[in-house]
């Protein structure tokens, strides 16, 4: 009998396994309201901000930041009883495009399975610059459309070229995916699948021209990113989305400055633009399920550093009616998509 207390004492567990009863069934009390540390950050200079709050229990929480002018959205989420620098640091990036601009933003903190909500506001002094050492920018249209790019748009379509002639005013100001300007492309062509195309030659890419940059040659680490604005144009034949978009990547494997479809590789990716508003489309150059080898004249090896041209094509069934796909911010990124 004298040994029993020692027996029970030795059987006691040092710590509780699994969630506490308070975390499971306790009432949620906000001990510290949502605060912002680093408000009015200059994201263009790599500044950041973070949030603080504390609660009476472990809980799934979500912070939603929404630009009042841009409409951009950033979501930060976690599960804890505190929000601090380690789990809520924000560098100005977006979860949903358009990108943020210099603007005021609404901030809302919500909780899963609880109705409690906390609101705040913050200010962005300068937005994040996505063009850095891990990217190669093709064009963002902020300085206009490069007249040295080539292409063709059929009669009745609107784009940077009208029947192979440069369009002096192909850009639209306001409501862009990034910055202030974007490229408008739309039309109806009832005799051909092609609405129009643009060739973005490597030697004219903005970063290559300005800084002499180039792509790394590991296809698993190279991502092509492009903002596309759709309006869910509907086919009068199928009743489904009518706008078809295609990307082509031409490789100059022998280095002569010219892509030859008989002897060199070209990879392509085709998809429906079946959404409204801006969306970022990103594709890894190594994604064989999407990016298909379209010509077999070369070595069938993906060599991003040998890409000599990116072609964007706007397409539609000639019997189906109009198509529309506006463009903004064509950029390569290394290691991950732009919106990671």
VENJO-V789516 format. One record per residue. RES is the residue in one small letter. PSI is psi in radians with two decimals (none if undefined). NEAR is the number of other C-alpha atoms within 10 Angstrom. D_CENTER is the distance of its C-alpha to the mean C-alpha in whole Angstrom. Layout:
BEGIN
res = <RES/RES>
psi = <PSI/PSI>
near = <NEAR/NEAR>
d_center = <D_CENTER/D_CENTER>
END
This chain:
BEGIN
res = <x/x/x/x/x/x/x/x/x/x/x/x/x/x/x/x/x/x/x/x/x/x/x/x/x/x/x/x/x/x/x/x/x/x/x/x/x/x/x/x/x/x/x/x/x/x/x/x/x/x/x/x/x/x/x/x/x/x/x/x/x/x/x/x/x/x/x/x/x/x/x/x/x/x/x/x/x/x/x/x/x/x/x/x/x/x/x/x/x/x/x/x/x/x/x/x/x/x/x/x/x/x/x/x/x/x/x/x/x/x/x/x/x/x/x/x/x/x/x/x/x/x/x/x/x/x/x/x/x/x/x/x/x/x/x/x/x/x/x/x/x/x/x/x/x/x/x/x/x/x/x/x/x/x/x/x/x/x/x/x/x/x/x/x/x/x/x/x/x/x/x/x/x/x/x/x/x/x/x/x/x/x/x/x/x/x/x/x/x/x/x/x/x/x/x/x/x/x/x/x/x/x/x/x/x/x/x/x/x/x/x/x/x/x/x/x/x/x/x/x/x/x/x/x/x/x/x/x/x/x/x/x/x/x/x/x/x/x/x/x/x/x/x/x/x/x/x/x/x/x/x/x/x/x/x/x/x/x/x/x/x/x/x/x/x/x/x/x/x/x/x/x/x/x/x/x/x/x/x/x/x/x/x/x/x/x/x/x/x/x/x/x/x/x/x/x/x/x/x/x/x/x/x/x/x/x/x/x/x/x/x/x/x/x/x/x/x/x/x/x/x/x/x/x/x/x/x/x/x/x/x/x/x/x/x/x/x/x/x/x>
psi = <-0.68/-0.45/-0.28/-0.80/-0.67/-0.59/-0.84/-0.63/-0.71/-0.35/-0.14/2.44/2.46/-0.56/2.72/2.33/2.43/3.10/2.60/2.78/-0.58/-0.72/-0.56/-0.77/-0.12/2.73/2.54/2.17/2.24/1.91/-0.64/2.13/2.88/2.15/2.72/2.17/2.09/0.42/2.68/0.70/2.59/1.55/-0.41/-0.35/0.44/0.39/2.86/2.96/2.83/3.02/2.65/2.53/2.83/2.67/2.95/-0.10/2.84/2.29/2.61/2.12/2.78/2.28/2.17/2.13/2.20/2.17/2.27/-0.41/-0.76/-0.56/0.07/2.68/2.38/2.29/2.22/2.24/2.84/-3.10/1.98/3.09/0.08/2.57/2.25/-2.96/-0.57/-0.43/0.17/0.27/2.35/2.26/0.18/0.02/2.83/2.56/-0.65/2.35/2.80/2.90/2.74/2.70/-3.07/1.91/2.96/2.63/2.49/2.48/2.27/2.27/2.12/2.93/2.46/2.32/0.19/2.54/-0.08/2.43/2.41/2.36/2.66/3.13/2.67/2.93/2.39/2.03/-0.84/2.43/2.88/2.45/2.01/-0.25/1.84/-2.81/-0.22/0.30/2.81/1.98/2.25/-0.99/2.52/-0.02/0.06/-0.51/0.34/3.09/2.21/2.01/-0.19/-0.21/2.61/2.89/-3.00/2.36/2.35/2.77/2.37/-0.12/2.82/2.22/-2.86/-0.22/2.51/1.83/0.90/0.02/2.40/2.35/2.10/-0.31/1.12/-0.13/2.63/2.42/2.28/2.36/0.42/2.94/-0.50/2.39/-2.46/-0.29/2.61/2.91/2.16/2.32/2.13/2.96/3.01/2.17/1.94/0.23/-0.02/2.60/-0.47/2.12/-0.84/2.93/2.79/2.38/2.08/1.51/2.43/-0.74/-0.20/0.04/2.50/-0.81/-0.64/-0.75/-0.73/-0.67/-0.02/0.45/2.87/2.96/2.56/2.84/0.30/1.81/-0.38/-0.24/0.10/2.20/2.34/2.29/2.40/2.36/2.27/2.27/2.07/2.93/0.37/0.83/2.36/2.33/2.32/-0.15/-0.92/-0.34/0.05/-3.08/2.43/-0.43/2.13/2.35/2.51/2.42/2.38/2.41/1.96/2.25/2.26/1.57/-0.49/-0.01/0.39/0.08/0.23/2.39/2.17/1.98/-0.32/-0.39/-0.06/2.77/2.59/2.31/2.52/2.72/2.14/2.40/2.77/2.43/1.59/0.61/2.86/2.47/-2.91/2.48/2.45/2.16/2.15/2.44/2.33/2.39/-0.20/0.07/1.58/-0.38/-0.46/-0.90/1.79/2.53/1.96/-0.47/2.57/0.48/-0.29/-2.60/-0.01/0.49/2.27/2.00/1.47/-0.54/-0.20/0.10/2.20/-0.25/2.47/2.19/2.29/2.31/2.29/2.14/2.78/2.60/2.20/-0.31/0.06/-0.19/-2.72/2.76/2.63/2.30/1.70/2.67/2.65/2.62/1.27/2.10/2.46/2.50/2.66/2.28/-0.62/2.84/2.85/-0.82/1.63/none>
near = <6/6/7/9/9/10/11/9/9/10/8/8/8/7/6/7/7/6/9/12/9/12/15/11/9/12/11/18/11/17/13/13/15/19/18/16/15/16/16/18/23/20/20/15/11/12/15/18/20/18/21/18/17/17/16/17/22/19/19/15/19/17/21/17/24/22/24/14/13/22/16/20/21/19/17/15/16/16/15/16/18/21/23/15/13/9/16/18/17/19/17/24/21/21/16/17/21/22/23/29/22/18/16/19/23/15/20/17/19/17/18/11/9/12/8/12/12/15/14/14/15/21/16/20/16/18/21/23/13/20/14/10/9/14/22/24/20/24/20/23/22/15/8/16/20/14/12/11/17/17/21/21/27/21/15/13/22/20/27/28/25/19/17/15/12/19/16/13/13/17/22/15/13/12/16/24/27/22/20/16/22/27/23/19/23/21/23/24/24/16/11/13/17/21/31/26/24/19/18/22/17/20/16/17/23/20/20/16/13/9/9/11/15/18/19/14/14/15/19/15/16/24/22/22/22/20/25/25/24/21/17/19/21/17/19/14/12/11/10/14/19/25/28/21/20/15/17/20/24/26/27/24/21/13/11/9/14/14/19/18/16/10/15/19/26/26/21/18/19/16/11/16/22/16/15/12/17/22/19/20/14/19/17/21/21/19/13/12/7/15/19/16/17/16/17/14/13/17/11/14/12/20/20/23/16/21/22/21/23/22/17/21/20/25/27/25/23/19/16/22/18/22/29/27/25/22/25/27/24/22/24/24/25/20/15/17/20/22/15/9>
d_center = <71/70/67/65/64/63/61/59/58/57/55/53/49/48/44/43/41/38/37/39/41/40/36/37/39/39/38/35/36/34/36/34/32/28/28/26/26/25/25/24/22/21/18/18/21/19/21/20/21/22/24/27/29/32/33/36/35/32/29/26/24/21/20/18/17/16/17/20/19/15/15/12/12/12/14/16/19/22/25/28/31/30/26/26/25/24/22/20/19/17/15/14/10/8/8/7/7/9/9/12/15/19/20/22/20/21/21/23/24/25/26/26/30/31/31/31/28/28/27/26/25/23/22/20/22/19/15/14/13/10/13/15/17/15/13/15/14/15/15/14/17/18/21/22/21/23/26/27/24/26/25/27/27/29/32/31/27/25/23/23/26/29/31/30/31/29/28/28/26/23/21/20/20/19/16/14/10/11/14/17/17/15/17/19/20/22/25/28/30/33/34/31/28/26/25/24/22/21/22/20/22/22/24/23/19/19/19/21/24/24/24/25/22/21/19/20/22/21/19/18/16/14/11/10/7/7/7/10/12/15/18/19/22/25/27/31/32/29/28/25/22/23/20/19/17/17/16/19/19/23/25/28/29/33/31/33/30/30/29/32/31/34/34/30/27/24/21/19/17/18/16/17/15/16/15/15/13/10/7/4/6/7/10/13/16/18/17/20/20/17/18/21/24/25/28/31/32/31/31/28/27/23/23/20/22/24/22/23/21/18/19/17/20/20/22/24/28/30/32/29/29/26/22/19/16/15/13/11/10/10/10/11/11/13/14/10/7/5/4/8>
END
